[in-house]
Amino acid sequence: MPSYSEKHLNHKKTFDQFVNDNVIYKASQFDDDQVIPRSFFKLLSDHGFLGASIPEKYGGQEFDYLSLGLMHESFGRGLCSIENALTVTGMVCKPLVRFGTKYQKDKWLPKIAGGEVIVSLALTEPNIGSDLKNIETIVVKNNGKYFLTGTKKYITLGQIADLYLVLARFNDEHITILVERDTLGLSLTPINNILGLRSNMLAEIKFEQCCIPEENILGNVKQGFNQIVQLALDEGRYTTACGCVGLGQACLDDVIEYSASREQFGSPLFKHQLISKMITEIIVKTKSARELCFHAANLREQNDISYISETLIAKYFASKMAVDVANNALQIFAGSGFTKEHNVERYYRDAKVMEVIEGTSQMYEIYIPQNCL
């Protein structure tokens, strides 16, 4: 394990204990039901997790990046859908803290930290994947009022969120706006039965001439994409990378237990050379991803500009690691791994989604050379 301070080790114990007591035994049920109950969000808020990135004066924890990463690693070990819900919460809170007006921060941050308001980030669209600069959702100004029209798709927590941070076009610029769930003209369609992260409560959200008050515009049109959205994406890349480390650790924990308890050809499974090789790969790749996340966290704390490229590297490696590790785990469990009797089938499904969210691996193969060379 990287060299964490006593404070961070104590945080890790707290996070792990919460996940052990409140997440692991519920994970399969949440996955089957394809929902994280609203009551569970209240439990998360009671323990400070929804306020992880929110300043203390608004009721948050204001975790540093090392603690934040450890929190996401713990939840990734328990259930990646919950980890991703916390990621999205941070992706909304970070821009709100940095670019929000006093009115916006006073109104929303205490409610988010307290679990009264669940937030969601609405970026992707039916015709637009990673090419966010060419989104089709638009805002027009008419008689001093702002009207939002367009469709967002695959929006995490879209089914349950009370507040959406929406990226749209305004004239020839990008704009980010806070849209409340009960806004007239807003409608949503649940998206269920996806491969992995089945508890994410995805939705397609349609905005039909939604009238948005000017005080709900976050930042200005010059900041919408290059600053606000990029800040949100950078935050999501870091926490998702840490969540992937947790998923790798979950695979390792289950494989060690299973391979020690099951015998084949007269000896425990882990003693067979080819199985031992796969377990070695799980150990080494998980530890390597953890080190990359730790390095990125330290750079982020120091505000060293290289944190941007190192975060890209951490997310790229960690998400590919999760897929490889989950594949090895499923191979070791063999036929029984394809059943609900064990968690590895969920790990395998979730890992593939973790490689796609916050940017596919192929996009990182473009971004990383651009940022490192």
PAMIPA-284722 format. One record per residue (C-alpha): x, y, z; residue in one letter. Coordinates in steps of 0.05 Angstrom, whole numbers, plus 32768, in hexadecimal, padded with zeros to 4 digits. Layout:
N
XYZA
...
//
This chain:
373
800080008000M
801880477FF3P
8033806F802ES
7FF4808F804AY
7FF480BB8088S
7FD180A580C8E
7F9780D380B7K
7F8D80B18074H
7F94806B8091L
7F5E807D80C4N
7F328096808CH
7F3D80558066K
7F28802C80A3K
7EE9805680A8T
7ED9804F805EF
7EE68004805ED
7EBD7FF9809CQ
7E81801D807EF
7E867FF6803DV
7E8D7FB48063N
7E517FC48090D
7E237FE7805FN
7E357FD88016V
7E507F938009I
7E147F6C8022Y
7DE57F9A7FFBK
7E0C7F9D7FBBA
7DED7F627F97S
7DA77F797FAAQ
7DB47FC07F91F
7DD07FA37F51D
7D947F757F47D
7D627FAC7F57D
7D887FDE7F2BQ
7D8080147F5FV
7DA380367F99I
7D6A80477FC9P
7D63808F7FDDR
7D6880798025S
7DAF80618016F
7DC280A67FFDF
7DAB80C08041K
7DD9808E8062L
7E1280A58036L
7E0580ED8049S
7E0080DC8094D
7E4880C1808FH
7E6180FC8068G
7E6D80D98025F
7E4081067FFBL
7E6581428016G
7EAB81268008A
7EBD815F7FD8S
7E9481957FFAI
7EB481C98029P
7EA681C08073E
7E8182038078K
7E4B81E5804BY
7E4781A58074G
7E79817D804CG
7EB88156805DQ
7EE8817A802EE
7F13813C8026F
7F5881448008D
7F66811B7FCAY
7F8780E17FEEL
7F4B80D7801CS
7F1B80E17FE1L
7F4080AB7FBAG
7F3F807B7FF4L
7EF480867FFCM
7EE880757FB3H
7F1580387FB7E
7EEC801E7FF1S
7EAA80287FCEF
7EC6800A7F8EG
7ED57FCC7FB6R
7E8D7FCA7FCFG
7E637FDE7F93L
7E7A80077F58C
7E3580247F4DS
7E3980477F90I
7E81805C7F82E
7E6A807A7F40N
7E30809E7F62A
7E6380BE7F90L
7E8E80CF7F54T
7E5580F37F32V
7E4581187F72T
7E8D81317F74G
7E8B81437F2BM
7E5281737F39V
7E6B818D7F7CC
7EB1819F7F65K
7E9A81D07F30P
7E6381EA7F5DL
7E9681F97F94V
7EC8821A7F65R
7E9A82407F35F
7E5882467F5AG
7E3D82887F73T
7E3282937FBDK
7DE882897FB1Y
7DF382477F8CQ
7E23822C7FC0K
7DF882417FFBD
7DBA82237FDBK
7DD481E07FC2W
7E1481C97FE5L
7DF681BE802BP
7DBC8198800CK
7DEA816C7FE4I
7E16815D8020A
7DD8814F804AG
7DBA811F8019G
7D7D814B800BE
7D9181567FC2V
7DAE81207F95I
7DD5813C7F5AV
7DE581247F14S
7E12813A7EDCL
7DF1813E7E97A
7E26813F7E61L
7E1D81067E2FT
7DE881067DF8E
7DC980D37DC9P
7DF380EB7D8EN
7E3081017DB5I
7E5F80D67DDEG
7EA380F17DEFS
7E9D812C7DBED
7E7F815B7DF2L
7E93819A7DCCK
7E5F81897D98N
7E23817D7DC6I
7DDF818C7DA9E
7DBA81A37DE8T
7DB181EE7DE3I
7D9E82297E0EV
7D7E82677DEFV
7D6F82A97E10K
7D2C82CA7E02N
7D1083087E25N
7D4483017E5CG
7D3482B87E69K
7D5D82797E5AY
7D3D823D7E38F
7D5E81F77E36L
7D4F81C57E00T
7D7081827DF2G
7D7A813A7E08T
7DAE811A7E35K
7DB880CF7E39K
7DDA809C7E67Y
7DD680CD7EA1I
7DEC80AD7EE3T
7DB980B77F1BL
7D8C80D77EE6G
7D5080B07F01Q
7D5780CA7F48I
7D7D810C7F45A
7D5F814D7F5FD
7D91817A7F3CL
7DB581737EF9Y
7DF481977EE3L
7DE8819C7E98V
7E1881AE7E60L
7DF881D37E26A
7E0982027DEDR
7DF9824C7DF2F
7E0582717DB1N
7E4B825A7D9DD
7E62824A7DE4E
7E5682147E19H
7E2E82217E58I
7E2281F97E97T
7DE182007EBBI
7DC081E37EF9L
7D7D81C67EE8V
7D4C81B07F1EE
7D25816F7F16R
7CE081907F19D
7CF081C27EE2T
7CB681C67EB1L
7CC881A37E6FG
7CF981727E8EL
7CE881287E84S
7D1080E97E8EL
7D1080A17E76T
7D33806C7EA1P
7D6A80437E80I
7D6D7FFE7EA0N
7D8C7FBA7E94N
7DD17FD47E82I
7E0E7FA67E84L
7E2F7FC27EC3G
7E277FF77EF9L
7DDE7FE17EF7R
7DCC800A7F35S
7DE0804C7F14N
7D98805E7F04M
7DA880787EBFL
7D7680A27E9AA
7D6A80C87E59E
7D56810F7E6AI
7D31813C7E3AK
7D2D81877E42F
7CF581A97E1AE
7CFA81F47E1FQ
7D0B81F07E69C
7D0C82367E86C
7D4B823E7EAFI
7D5582787EDFP
7D9582A07ED4E
7DAD82917F1BE
7DB282477F07N
7DE982547ED4I
7E2A82397EF0L
7E6682647EDEG
7E6482887E9BN
7E6382737E53V
7EAE82797E4EK
7EB782467E86Q
7E8282137E73G
7EAD81E07E4FF
7EF681F17E58N
7EF281FC7EA3Q
7EB281E17EC2I
7EA981A17E9AV
7EF481927E99Q
7EF7819A7EE4L
7EBD81697EEBA
7EDC81377EBCL
7F20813B7EDED
7EFF812E7F21E
7ED980F37F05G
7F1780D57EE6R
7F3C80D57F28Y
7F0580B87F53T
7EF280847F1ET
7F3B806D7F1BA
7F3A80647F67C
7EF8803F7F62G
7F18800F7F30C
7F4F80017F63V
7F187FED7F94G
7EF97FBF7F60L
7F3D7F9F7F54G
7F447F947F9FQ
7EFE7F747FA2A
7F137F437F6BC
7F537F337F91L
7F307F287FD3D
7EFD7EF97FB4D
7F307ED37F8BV
7F5E7EC77FC7I
7F247EAC7FF0E
7F097E807FB8Y
7F4C7E647FA0S
7F607E517FE7A
7F1F7E2E7FF6S
7F157E087FB5R
7F3E7DCA7FA4E
7F4E7DAF7F5FQ
7F777D717F51F
7F887D687F9AG
7FA17DAE7FABS
7F857DF47FB8P
7F767E1A7F78L
7FA97E517F86F
7FE37E1F7F85K
7FD87E0F7F3CH
800B7E367F13Q
7FDD7E557EE0L
7FAC7E6B7F17I
7FE67E877F3FS
7FFC7EAE7F01K
7FB67ECE7EFAM
7FB47EDF7F44I
7FF97EFF7F3DT
7FDF7F2B7F05E
7FA47F407F30I
7FD27F537F6AI
80057F797F40V
7FD47F9F7F15K
7FA87FB47F50T
7FE57FCC7F78K
80007FF17F3BS
7FBE80157F30A
7FBC80297F79R
800180477F74E
7FED80707F37L
7FB0808B7F5BC
7FDA809B7F98F
800C80C17F6CH
7FD480E87F4AA
7FB580F97F8DA
7FF781167FA7N
7FFF81407F69L
7FB881597F6FR
7FC4816D7FB7E
800381937FA2Q
7FDD81B37F68N
8015819C7F3BD
7FFD81A67EF4I
801581607EE1S
7FDA81457F0AY
7FB0814B7ECBI
7FDA811A7EA2S
7FE780EC7EDEE
7F9C80E87EECT
7F9080D47EA3L
7FC5809E7EAAI
7FA780857EECA
7F6180807ECFK
7F79805F7E8FY
7FA3802A7EB3F
7F73801E7EEDA
7F3580147EC1S
7F5A7FE47E92K
7F757FC17ED0M
7F2F7FB77EEAA
7F197F947EAAV
7F577F687EA9D
7F537F577EF2V
7F087F487EF0A
7F147F1C7EB3N
7F497EF47ED9N
7F1B7EEE7F15A
7EE37ED37EEBL
7F127EA27ECAQ
7F297E887F0DI
7EE17E7F7F26F
7ED07E5D7EE4A
7E887E467EDEG
7E737E5B7F24S
7E8B7EA27F15G
7E537EAA7EE2F
7E1E7EA17F17T
7E017ED07F4BK
7E207EA37F80E
7E5F7ECC7F7BH
7E6D7F167F6FN
7EA07F0F7F38V
7E6C7F117F00E
7E577F567F1AR
7EA07F6C7F1FY
7EAA7F577ED7Y
7E6D7F7E7EBFR
7E7D7FBC7EE8D
7EC67FBC7ED3A
7EB57FC47E8AK
7E8980007E98V
7EBF801F7EC4M
7EED801D7E88E
7EBB80457E5EV
7EA2807B7E8EI
7EC680BD7E95E
7EE580AF7E51G
7EF4806E7E2DT
7F3A80507E2DS
7F3F80627DE3Q
7F3380AC7DF4M
7F6B80A87E28Y
7F99808D7DF3E
7F8F80D07DD1I
7F9080FC7E0FY
7FCD80DE7E32I
800080EC7DFBP
7FE481317DF1Q
7FEC81417E3BN
802F811E7E48C
8059812E7E0BL
//
